[in-house]
Amino acid sequence: MTDSVRIGIIGAGAVSDYHHVPGINLDPRAELVSICDPNSELLAKRQSDWGKTRVTTKFEDMANDPEIDAVIIATPNFTHHEIALACIKGGKHVMCEKPLGLNYTESAEMYRAARDANLRHMTAFTYRFAPSMRYVKHLVESGALGAPRHFRSQRFLDWPESSWGWRQSKKLAGAGDLFDMTIHRIDFAQDLLGPIKSICGAVAQFVPRDKTADGEPCEASEVDDWSSLIGQFENGAVGVWEGSTLMKGYHNDGFGYEWAEVNGSEGSAAYQLTDPNNILIGKPGQTMEKLPVPEEFLVIEGSPRKPHEGIPSTVFRYDLVYEFVSAIIEERDAIPGFDHGASAQLIADSVLESFDKRTWIDINCDL
C-alpha cells in the first residue's frame, strides 16, 4: 500500500493537456514526475505549461524508470500495444487511451499482461464519468426503469473536412469514427446493459481528406467518417448506435452532439454530453422532462473535484485520474479496465467484419 502515486505521461498532446494533467493536479495523492514525447519542442512547452519535470523522448526510459509508479499513455493508436507491454514489463500501472490497440488481439494481450503482473490497468473511457451517465446507470441497476429493452446512442461532430493526419491511416489508427468515437458508446452501453452477444454494422467514408488544413495535398483517408451498428444484448435488450464527424450544424463549440438513452418497461432516461449535470426522464404516459442529476452523482465518491466549478462537459473527465490513483492505492481493479477496453474493441472489430461480410456477427469475448 502507498499513499501517493508518481505518474509519467507518454504523449504530451492535447488529450493529456485537456484531461489528464488537470486530473493529476487536482489529486493530492498524484504527482506528475515525467513527460515523454518524441517532439522535443513540445516537451519544452509542456514543462512551461505543466511545471518542471523529467523529460524523455523515449518511452523505454519511462518504462524502466524506478521512480515512476504509473503511466498514462496518450499516443497514436498504433503505439499503444508496444508501449503498454514495455511499461507493464517495467512494473508500471497503466492507463491507456482508447482504442487499446489496433484490434482485439492486441487489446486482449495488453489486458492479460497487466492482469498476470498484478498491475492496475485502466482504459480511458471518459464518458463513464459523466454525472448523467452515472445516474442513468443507477436508474437501470435500481430497477427504476423496469426491465431494460433498448439502448440508443448518437454522437455527431461537425469537424473540418481536411486531413486527420495519422488518424486517417488504417495501419496507424485501425479505423476512423468507429474506433475514435463510437467505441466509447459501445463501452457505456455494455456498462449499462451488460454484454452484447451479436451485432451487425456498417461504416462509410464520404470525405477523401486529401488536403491538409493549409490546403496542401496529402495521402487520402483510408478510414470511416460514419459508423453504425445494431446489437443484441445477452439480457434480451437491443441497441442502435450511430456516429459521424460530418454532421453539419452540430459544432457546439467543439463538443458536438451526443444523446444516449435507455428505454425500459417502466420508463426512459437520457444523457446529453452538452448538459451532463441534468438528465431527461420519462415515465409511462408522460413526456420526457429535464431534471437535475442528484448531488451524489455529480462527482465520484472521494474525488476532490468541485462539481459546480468549471464547464460541466469538461470537468467530469478529471475523475479518470482519481479512479486510476485510487485503484493503485487501494490495490483493486480500476474501472473501466483493459478488459472493458478489449471487449469494446472486439465489438468494434466485429462491425468491420459484419460490413465486409454483410452479415450478423456473434460476440465471444474470451479473455
N, C-alpha and C positions, 0 to 999 in steps of 0.2 A: 504494500500500500504506500502511496505517496500523496502529498497534499498540493503538489504543483507539477505542471507539465511543461517541458521545454519543447517548443514547436518549431519546425522548419517548414517553410513554404517552397515548393518546387513549382515554378510557373508564376511569374510576377506580373501577370497581365491584369485585365480589367476585372475578371471574376474574383481574384484574390483581393484586389483593392476594394471591390464593392461588397463582397460577402464576408470573406474570411478574416481579414485583418481587423475590421471593426469588431467582429465577434471575439477575437483574441484580446483586443484592447478592453472590452467590457468585462472579461472574466478575470478576476484577481488571481485565480489559480493557474492561468495560462501566461506564457511568456514567449514572444517571438524572438528566437535567438539566431536564426539563419535564413537566408534567402538564396534560392538557386534559380538561375535563368541563363540561357545561352547568350542573351543580349546584355553585354556589359554596360551599355549606356542606360538601359532600363534599370539595371541593378543600382547604378549610381543614383538615379532618380528616386527609386524606392527607398534607398537609405535616407534620402532627404524627406520623402513623404511619410515613411513608416518609423523612422528612427534608426540609429546606427546599430547594425548587427553584423555578424559574419556574413560574407557573401561568397558564392562559388558559381562557376559556370558549368560544373559537372555534378550531375545528380549522384554519381557514385561517391563523391566526397561526403554528401549529406547522409547517404545510406550507411556509411561506415563511421560516422562521427559519434563517438561515445557520449558527447554532451548534448545529444538530441534524443528526446524520448519518443516523439511522434512527428509525422509529416502529413502535410496536406498537398495532394497532387492536383494541380490545376493547369495541366499542359494539354497539347493536342491529343486527340483520341488515340492515335496510333502509338503513342509513347506510354500509355498508362500501364500496360501489361509489364513491360520491361522494367519500368521504374518501380512499380509496386513490388514486384518479386525481389528486386535488389534491396529495397527498403525492409521488406519482411525478413529477408536473409540477414540483414544488419540489425534485426531485433527491434524495428520501429513499429509502433502502432500507425495505422494508415487510414486517412480519409481520402477518398478519390472522387473527383468529379465524374458525372455520368457522360456517356456510357462507360462502364468499367473498361471494356475492351472493344475491339473491332467486331467481336462475335461472342456467342455464348461460351465457346470452348475456352477462350482467353479469360472471360469473366469467371467461369467456374474454377479455373486453375488458380486465379488470384484468391478466391474465397477459400479453397482448400489449403493453400499455402498459409494464409493468415490463421485459419482455424487450427491447423496442425501445429503451428508455432505458438498457439495460445496467446495471440496478439489481438488487440482490439482492431476492428475494421469497420468502416462506415462508408456508405455511398451517399454522395451529396444530393439527395433528393430533396431539394429546398422546400417544395410546396407542402410537404407533410407538416411543416411547422407553421403554416398559415393558421391564424386563430379560427377562422370559419371552417377550414378543413378539419381541424382538430375537433371542433364542435359537431360537425356532421358525423364524424366517426363515433363520437359519444352517443349521438341520437340513434345511429344504426345499432351500436352494441347494446344500448339500454332497451331496445325494443320500441322506442318512441315512434318509429316509422312503420312498425309492424314487420311483416316478412319482406325482406328486400326483393324487388322484382327487376329493377332496371337501373343501370348507370349510364350517364351521358356526359361526354366531355367535348368541349370546343375550345381550341387555342388558336387564335388568329393574330397575326402580326402584319404590320404594313412596313416592310423593310425595303430599302433601296434594291434595285434590280441589278446592281453591279456585283463584282466578284466577291465571294466569301473567302478567298484565299485558300488555305489548306482544307477548309471545311467543305469544299466542293469536289474534293478528290476522294473516290471510293477507297483507295488504298490507305489514305490518311484519316478519313473520317468515318468510313463504313457506310454511312447513309446521311441524308440531309435532315429535313424536318423530323423524320421518324426517329432518329437517334438523338436529335438535339432537343426536341420539344415534346413530341408525343410520348416518348419513353417515360417522362415524368408522370404523365396521366395514366399510363399503364400501371405504374407503380402504385399511385394512390388509389386506383380502382381496386387493386388486389389488397391493399391495406384496409379498404372499407368493406369489401365483399368476399375476400378470400381468393383462393387460386382460380385462375382462368383455365378451363380444360380444353377449349377448342376455339380456333379463330379462323376468319377469312379476312383478307385485307388487300389494299391496293395502294400504289404510290403513283405520282405523276410529276413531270417536270415541264413547266410552262415557260421558263426563262433560261436562256443559254448562259447568262452571266459571263460573257466572253470579253468584258471590258472592266477595268479597274474603276474605282471611284473617280480617278483623274481622267478617265476616258481612254486609257491606254489598252491595247489589245492584250488578252491573256488566254490561257487554256480554258476552254468551255467547261461548264459544270457537268459533272457526271452523276449528281445525286438529286434526290427528290426535293421539291419545294411544296409538296402537298402529300399528306398521308392520311389513311383512314382504315379503320377495321371494325368488324363486328365480332363480339366474343360471347361465349357461353361460360358461365362460372360453374364451379363444382356444386354450389349450393342451389342451382337451378335458375339463378338470375341471368339476365342478358345485359349486354352493354354495347354502346356505339361510341367511337372516338373519331374526331376529325381535327387535323392541324394544318396550318398553312402560314407561310411568311408573305403571302401575296394578297392579303385581304385589304383592299384599298379603303381608307377611311377608318381603319381600326388602329391608328397610331397611338393615341392616348399617351403622349409624352414618352413614348418608348415602351410602355408597359403592355400595349396591345389590349386584347380582349380575351378573357378566359371565363368560362362558365363550366361548372361541374355539378351534377346533381345526382341524388339517389331518390328513386321512386319506390315506395313500399306500399304494403296493403293498407296502412293506416296514415299515410302522409308522404310528403315530399320535402326535401331540403336541398338548397342550392348554395354553392360558394362562388364568389367572384373575386378574381385577383385584384381588381381595381378598388374593391371595397371589402378587404379581408376582415375588418372588425365588425362587420354586420353579416347577417345570414338571411336568406329567404326561406320561409317555412309555410307550408300549406297543409291543411287537414281536409278530409273528405267533405265535399260540398262547399268548400271555402275557396278564396282566392289567395295565392301566394302573397305573403306580406313580409316586409323587411323588419327584422328585429336585431337589436344589438347582441353580439356574442357575449355570454356571461363572463364576468371578470376573470373567473378562474381558468378560462380557456384562452385568454389573450396572450399568455406567455407560459412556457413550460415551467413546471414546478422547480423553484430554486434559482431560476435564471435571474441575473442582476439587471436584465433589461427592463426599462420602464415602459410599459405597454402603450402609454398615451403620448410618448415622445417620438418625434420623427415621422417620416412618411410611412403610413401603415403598410403599403405594398412593398416597402423596402426592409423595414427593421426586423420583421419576423425572421428573416434569413440569418440574422446573427445567432439565433438559437442553435444552429447546427454545431457551432464550435462548443457551446455549452454542453450539449449532449455528448459530443465526442470526448471532451475532457472529463465529464462526469463518469462515462463508461470506463475510461482508463483508471481514474482514481478509485472507483468502486469495484473494479475488476469484474465487470459484467459485459455482456454483449451490447454494443452500440446499436441503436435503431434509427434509420434502416442500415443494415449491414451489407456486406458484399453478397450475401446470399440473396437479399432482396434485389440488389443490382443485377445479379446473374439471372434471376427469374424474369425480371422485366426485359433483359437483353434477349432471352430465349424467345419471348413473345414477339419482340421487335424483329428478330431474325426471321421468325415464322411468318410475319407479314410479307416480307420479301419473297419467301418461299411460296406462300399462298398465291401472291400475284403472278409469280413466274409460272406456277403450275395451274393457275386458275382453279383452285380447289380449297376446301377446308383443311386445316392442319390441326392435329391433336397435339396438346402440350404435355410433355413428360419431363418435368424439371427434377432430375435425379442428381442431387449434389452429393 
